[in-house]
Amino acid sequence: MKCPPRIERYGLIGDTQTSAHVCDDGSIDWLCLPRFDSPAVFTGLLGTQKHGTWQIAPASSAGRSSSGRAAERRYHGDSLVLESLWHTAIGSVRVLDFMPPRDGAPQVIRIVEGLHGAVEMVSAMRPRPGYGSVGPWIHEVGGRMVAEAGADAVWLDTCVPQVEKDGVVVSAFAISAGQSVAFVLSWCPSNAPAPDVPDSEAALAETLAFWQDWTQECTYDGPYRETVVRSSITLKAMTYGPSGGIVAAPTTSLPEEIGGDRNWDYRFTWLRDAATTLAALLGTGYRQEAQAWRRWLLRAVAGDPENLQIMYGITGERDLRERELPWLPGYEGSAPVRVGNGAADQLQLDVYGEVIDTLYLAHQSGVAHCADTAVLHQRLIEHLVQRWREPDEGIWEIRGARRHFVHSKVMAWVAVDRTIRLAEAGALDMDVAPLVELRAMIHREVCDKGFDPVRNTFTQSYGSQELDAATLLIPRTGFLPPDDPRVIGTVDAVRRELSTEDGLVYRYPTCGEDVGVDGLTGDEGAFFLCNFWLVDGLALTGRPDEARALFERLLALRNDLGLLAEEYDPVQQRQLGNFPQAFSHMGLIQSALLLQQMAAQSSPRHAALAVPAPRSTSRSTRQSTADLTPQHA
């Protein structure tokens, strides 16, 4: 059997409740129904075709033994409707793949259109519910094919004949110029009546209108508008519409190292990821998502902020116990495949900063005041005041011993700083005097214990020699001004000591076969988000040309549809990790916004703002630093 397609060969379609991964050979190899976190019906992405796929392609191209990739593919305008075109010796055909945003049953609609000549086509659907573990009962009901297994049923409707053979529903048909054939896959509980068959053309029009209406709200009009809009659509696609929760990625266990075991389930809502994603959306004009997330936050944390989790299920579930699926070999043999995530039980103090910074940014963006959120905010900061001195697992969710991570302490400072600002603005009823003292205390401790004066850089944790790309966020948070020598030294040290051979950067050092600071063996690729942070660091420290060059290079690493995974392997030149990744697209948007702002400030009428003057750590100077640069969260 040939190796599975590379991660970047996939496109994403979705309905803001779940999503599907469509390969450029016409195969859907990942689809969870009815939600992002439901068991997959098609799990070929993490195994083989026998674990579930659905391919529609020219007969001459069908099957993984063929190299029959689409000659062209693109999204239809500013939408999540995917177009794939094949050109054969006797004709050309286009397949439109999409999922209509819905109130009821989820549906995948695939419309085959003849463009030129006549093309023999094949649709071969092999459903395997339960992450590829269950062979369903496939049978015909009233001319419709249905696959049932336990509580789930998927119905496949089309106007061309369908037959079942060895667990595969097959349709062979010819398509001529001007003709179209629609296939509709619908999910419903197996004990429920059969779902209605939609009007495919009407569903297509409604789907295009949904995305057109949404993208028109984007306020960014800079030089990277098309790129920013595509990343914004990708982030919206990872938002669970009914609750407002945002998944970190719609996949599980796509490896950070091919053949390694750094394979994690990202189909949950991390407070950090969701907060930073919303900051990117707020920066481009989207306020409704912030309001929806704020309601999700209130429900998830409920009346128990003392037991704050760093992640929840997409509707606020707390039990995310991690387990392995031994029947799946993993992507390119990268095992184990995991569902659930044990990091839910970790202490990560930085999330207080990201959440509170996003609440602050929402206030600054004009999102209406919420009294219940203000009460939750006060309880969160009261709890942080009690715990900020503790070691934690940090932003990278280490599975080794807890440490005093510099980034965690900086974000604790952010939480206190933004709380003071909101109180001073009248949005919170709090006594700021003790918080002002605490803010100064945290600042002194980080600068004393988290900085290496010999190498002129902030380190990963107190007293350590390791570096961490998360320290690149120090100027963006306003903790120190961009022209502070310690900030410049940190940017230079990260570039020097965490760089790959071709100049991209890793998150932090890993140790191959030895156990590293993260408690794991193995290595990983360059982290896309960290490289966008480096773009920001270069721009803020007076190197805009280098920043823009790196930004352009990162854009070139996206796949042909503008999508980014979590990491990039500079040796094999391929994407790694769960895909697409909210963090990566959030970082792209934030960097585009910053580059636009810095360009505006370098114009003659803004020359005085181009390079901030050196500052002390007084409140007034921190205020101006953070206001000058876009907020991290």
N, C-alpha and C positions, 0 to 999 in steps of 0.2 A: 504494500500500500504506500502511496506517495505521502509526503509530509502534508499536513493540513495547511490551508492558506495562511499567509502571514496576517497578523492582526490588522494591519493597515489596509488590507484588501476588503474590509467590511464597511458597510454603510449602516446608518441607524435610521429606523423609522419608529414612530411611537405615537401614543394618544394621550400623553400626560398622565397615564396610570400604569402603563407598562411599555415595553419596547421590544423590537426584534432586530437582529443583526443579519443583514443581507450581504452575502459575498458577491464579488464581481463575476462569479460564474453562475449567478442566479439562484444560489442556494441560501435558504434561511436556516442557519445553524444554531440560533439561540433565540428562544421565545419563552418567557415565563407568563403563565396565565392563571388568574386574571390580573395579578399585580406584579410589580417589579420583584418582590421577594417571594413570590409563589414558586413552587417547583416547576422546572422547565418542561415543556412539552417537546421542544427540539433542543437537544443538548450535544449535537455533533461538534460544537465548538470545543468541548472539553473531552471529546472521545473520538468516535468514528461515526460513519453514517448510520450504523446500527443503533446508535443512541438518539437518533431522531434528527431528520432534516426535511426540507421541502424545497426541491429545485424545480424551477421553470426555466427552460433554455431550449435553443434549437436542438433537434435530435442529434445532430452531428457534434454537438458540444456537451451533451448531457453526461453526467457522471464525473467523478473525481479523477478517473483515469485519463480524462481528456484535459487539455489546457484551455478549453473553450471559455475564455474570459470575455466579457463584454468589451467591445471596441471602444465604447464611450460610456460614461455615466456622469450624472450630475443631479443636483437637486433642482426641482422646478421653481425657479425664482427664489424668493425668500420664504421657503416652505420646507416641510419635512416629507415632501413627496419625492421619492427617488426614481429617476429615469435611468434605465440601462438599455443600451442599443447594441444589437448584434448585426454584423454584416456577413452574409454567407455568399457563396458563389451564385445562388439563384434568387436572393432577395435579402431584404433588411426587415428587422422587427424591433419593436420597442416594448419594454415591460415597465409599467408604472407600479411601484410598490408603496403602500401607505396604510396608515391606521387612522380611521376617523376619530377625532376627539369625541368622547361619548359620555352618556349618562347611564347607559345600560351595559349590555354584553360587549366584551372586546371583540374586535374584528380586524383581520388582516385581509386587505383587498389587493389583488394582483391583476392588473388589466394588461392583456397582451394585444398590441396593435400592429397590424401589418403596414409597412411603409412602402416597400417596393417588392415586386415579384411575388413569389409564394415560398413560404418557409415551413418545413415540417417541425413541429414543436412537441415537447414532452413535458408534462407536469408529473412529478413523482413525489408524493408526500408520505413520509414514514413517521407517524406520530409515536412518541415513546414517553408517556407521562412519567412523573416521579423521577425527574432528572435522568431519563433514559433507562430506568429500571423495570418498567412495566410494559408488557405487550398488550395493547388494548384489544377489545372486541370491536372489530370493524365490520359494519354491515350496512345494508341499504334500507332506508325508511322513506317510502313515498318518493322515490327517485332521487333522494339525497343520501350522501354517504356520511356516516357518523362513526366516530371512534370513541368508545366509552371505556373508562377504567376507574373503578371506585366512585369517587364523588364528582369526577370530571367527565365532560363530553365535549368533543370538538366536531363541528359540522362543516363539511366542505361542499359548497354549491357551485355549479358551473353549468353552462349550456351544452358542453361537449360530453360524450360518454366517459364514464369512470368505471374502472374495474379494480378489484382488490386482488393482489397476488403477493403471497408471503409477507403480509403485513404492510404492504405498500399500496397506496391508492394511486393508480396510474391513469393519465389521460394522454392519448396521442392524437394530435390534430394538426391540420394545415391552416395557416393563416395567410391570407392574400392582402395585397394593398387595399387599404380602406376598410378592412374588417377589424373587429375587435372581439376578444373573448375575455370574460371576467371570471376570476376565481375568488370566492369569498370563504374565508375560514372564520368561524364564529365559535366562541366558547360559551358554555353555560353549565350549571350544575346538572349532573346526569339524571337527577330526579325531576328536573324542570321541563316544561314544554319546549319543543324545538324553537330556537330563535328565528325571528323573521329574516328573510333574505332581503338585504338592502338593495336599493337602486344604485348600482356601482357608479354610474356617471354623476348622479346627484350627490353621492357621498364624496366623490372626488372634488366636485365644485365646492361643497361645504368645507372640506378640509383645506383647500387652497384659500378660501375666504377667511377661515379661522386664523391661519398663519399670516395672511396679508394684513388683517386687522391688528394682530398682535405686534408685528414688526413695525407697523407705522407709528407705534408709540416710542420707538427708539429716538432719543434726542442727540445721539452722537452723530456728528457730521464732519468728522475729521478725515484724514487721508486713508485710513484703514476701515472705512465704513462697512464695506462688503464683508471683510474679515470679522469685524466686531459683531455684525448682525448674525453671521453664521454661528459664531460662538454663543451668542445670546440665545438663538434658537435651540442650540444643543443643551444649554443649561435649562431652558424652559422644558425641553423634552424629558429632563431628569427630575422634574418637579411632579410630585403626586398630587394631582389637581384636587381631589376631594378633601385633603387635609392640609396642603401647603408644605408638607415635608419634602425635602430634597435629598435624593440618593447621591452618594459620593460617586458612584458609577453604576450602570445597570447590569454589571456582570459580576461573577465570582471566579476567583482562582486563575485568572489569566496571569501568568508568572512574571515576576520581576527579574527572574533569571531563568532562561530556558533550561529545563531539566532539574531546576532547583525546587525547594519547598517553600519559598516565600510567596505563597499563594493564598490570598485572603478574600473574604466575601465583603464586597463594598455596597451591597444593595440596601443600605440603611442610611439613616439621617444622622450624620455627625454634627454636633453643634458647631464645631469649627468650620467644617466644609460648607454647611448650609449658610452660616453667617457670612463667610467670605464670598460665597456665591451671590448672596443677596446684595452685598456691598457692590459687586460688579454690576448687577442689574439696576440697583439704585443709581449708580453712576451713569447709566445709559437711559434713565428716565422711567424705569418700571417700579411703581409704588405698590400696585395691588399685590405683587408677590411678597413684598415686605409685610404688608398687613396680614396676609394669609399665614406667613411663617410665624408672625408674632402670636397669632391665635394658636398655631400648632405648638409653639413653645410653652404657652400657658397650660395647654392640656397635657403636654408630655411631662413637664416638671411638676405640674399640679401643685399641691400644697407641701411639697417635700424637697425644697432646694438643698437641704442638708445632705440628701442622698442623690445629688445631681449625677446623672450618668453622662459620659462624654458622647454617647450615641444612643439612639432609640430606633424603634421600628418606624415605618413611614406614617403610621397613625398613632405613634406614641408608645408602642409596645416596649416593655423593659426586658423581657426574657429573650436574649439573643444568643443562647448557648451555642457554642461552636462544636461541630461534629464533622467527621470525614465521610466521604462517599467512596468506599473502596472499589465499587464496580466501574468507576470511571478512571481511565488511565491518565487523564489530565491533558492539557494542551501541549502537544509535542512531548508527551511523557513527563510533564511537570506535575508531579504528585506530591502530596495529596490534594484532592479537590475538597474544599471546605465549604460548608454552609453554616451560617451563624458567625459570630465574631467575639472571641474571648476578650478583646480589648474593651468591651462594654463595661467591664468591671474595674478598669484602670482609673487611677487618679491622674488627671492631666490638667494642671492648674491654668494653663494658657487659655482654656475654653472660656473662662470667666471674662478674660479680656476681649476675645473675639465676639462673644455674645453682647457684652455691654457696649463695645465699640460700634456694633451694628445698630443697637438701639439708639445710640448717640447719633449715628449717621442718618438713621430714619428720621429722628427729630430735626436734624439739620436740613433734611430733604423735604420737610413739610408734611410728613406722615402724621396724622392726627394723634393727639395725646391719648393715652389709654391708662386709666387709673389702675386697673388690675396689673398691667405691665409694670407700672411704677412701684407697686407693692412687691412684685416679684424681684424687680431690680434691687430694691433695698435689702431684701432677704439674701439675695445672691452676694451682694457686697459685704454684708455682715458676716456671711459664712466665709468668704474669702479672707477677710480680716483675721479670722481665727486660724486659717490653714496655709497662708501664703509662704510661711517659712518651711513647710514640709518639702521633702524630696518627692519627685513624681516620675511618671513614665514619659512625660513630655509629648511634644507634637508628633514625634515619629513612632509613638506607641511601642517603646522598647519592651522586650520580653526578658530582660535581665534585671539587675538590681536598680532600684530607684536612685535618681540623682537630683542634685540641685541644678536643673537645666537653666541656662541663662535666658533662653527664649521664654520659658515659663515665667520667670521672674519679671522680665520686661513686660509681658502681657498682663501680669498682675498689676504692674505699675499703670498700664493702659486702663485697666478696669477702674482703678482708683481715680486716675486723671479724668476720664470721661464722666465718671459719677460726679466729681467736683464741678465740672463744666455744666452738667445738666442741672445740678442743684443751684448753681449761681444763675442759671437762666430761668429758674423758677419752675422747671419741669419735675423736680424731685424736692420733697420736703425733708431735708437732711441737714444736720449740723456738719459743715465742711471743715471746721477747725481741726478735728482729729484726723480727717482724711488728708488734709494738706500736710500734716506732720508725717503721716504714714507714707505718702507719696515721696517725700524727700528721703525717708528712711530706706525705702526700697531702692531708690535711685543710687544712694550712696553705697548700699551693699552690693548691687550689681557691678558698679564701677570698681569697687575694691576687690571683690572676690571672683568676678567673672571676666576680668581683663588681664591679658598677659602683656605687661609693659615691655618685655624683651622683644617679642615679635610684633608688638603694637597691634594687637587684635583681641577682640572678644572671643572666648572659647565656648565649647559646647556646654560645659558645666563647670561649676566652681572647682578650681584647682586642677582641672584637666588640661592635657595638651592637645586633645582632639579639637578640630574645628567643626562648625555646623553652619550650613548655608542659611538656616533660619535667622542667624544673627544679621543677615543682610536687611532684615526688616527694621532694624533699630532706627534708621532715619525716617522711614515711612510712618512709623508710629508716633514720631515726635519726641522719642526718648532722648535723643541727641540730635543737634542740627546736622545737616548733610556735610557741612564744611569742617566739622570737628575732626581733628587728626586721627582720633580713635575710630571714627566711622570710615574714613578713607583707608586707614590701615587694615580694617576688617574686610572691606571690599577687595583690597589687593591680596590679602592673605587667603581668602576663599578662592580667588582666581588662581592663585599660585599652588595651593596645597590640596584643593579638592577638584582640580580640573582633570578632564580626560585628555587623551593625547591630542584631540582636535579642539580643545578649548571649552567644551561644555563642562558643567560642574555636577558633582554628585551631592547628595544630601549631607553625608558624613562619611568617615572612613569605614569600610567593611574589611573583614579579615579572611576571606576565602574559606579554607577548610577549618580555620580556627574560629572559636566563638568570639564575636566582636562585642562592642559596647552595647549593642542592641540585644544581646543574649542569643543571637542566631549565627549559624554558619552561612557561608555562601556570599555572593556579591549581588550587585544589581546594576541597572543602567543609570544614565544621567537623568535626573529628575526634572521634568519639564517646568514645574512650578518654580523650582529653585533657580532655573535659568532665566525665567521672567523676573524673579527677584533681583538677579544680577543685572538685567537690563535696567531696572529701576535704580539700583545702586550706582551704576555707571552714570545714568542721566542726572541723578541728584548730586553726585560728586563732581560735576563739571565736565563730563566726558560724553556729550550727547551723540557725537558721531559714532563712537564705539558702541553706545547703547543701541542706536538705530541699526547698526550693522548686525549686532547680535539678534535683535528683534526680527529683522528680515530673515536671518538664517533660521531662526526657530519657526517662522511661518513656512519656510521651504520644507521643513520636516513633517508638516501635516500631510495627511493622505490626500488623494485627489478630490475628496469631498470636504476638505477643511477640518478634519477630525484629528484629535490628539488623544493618545493613551496617557498613561501615567509617566512612562519613562522612555528613554531612547538608548539603544545599544549602538555606540559609535563604531564598534568593531564590525559587527554584522550589518550595521546600518538598517536597523529595523526598530519598530515600536515595541514596547514591552509593557506589561501590566494591564490592569483593568481598563476597559475601553468602551466609550470615550470617558474621560476623567474630568469631573467637574473642576477640580483644582487647576488642571492645566488650562482649561478654557477661561476660568476666572482670572488666572494670572495673565493670560493674553489680553483680556479686556482691560484689566487694570494698567498694564504696561502701555497699551494704546492710548488710554486716557492720560496717563502721565506724560508720555512723549508729546501729545498734543498740547498739554498745559505748559510744559517746559518750552516748547517752541513759541507759544504765545508770550511767555515771560521774557524770552530773549529778544523779542521785537523791541524797537526803540522806545515805545511808550511804556514798556514794562521793564526797562533795563534795570531799574533799581531793585526789582524783585528777583533778578536772574540768579544771583548767588547770595544766600542769606549771610548776614554778618555773624561773627562768632557770638555765642550766647552763654549766659550762665544757666543755672537750672531753676531759676525763679519761675513762678507760675506764668507770668506774662510772656516770657520768652518761649516757654513750651507751647503756650497757646498759639503764638504766631508761627512756630515751626510746623506744628501739626496742621494748622489751617492752610499753610502754603503748599503742603504735599498731600495728595489723596490718602485717605485712611486705609490701612491694611485690611481691616475686617470688612 
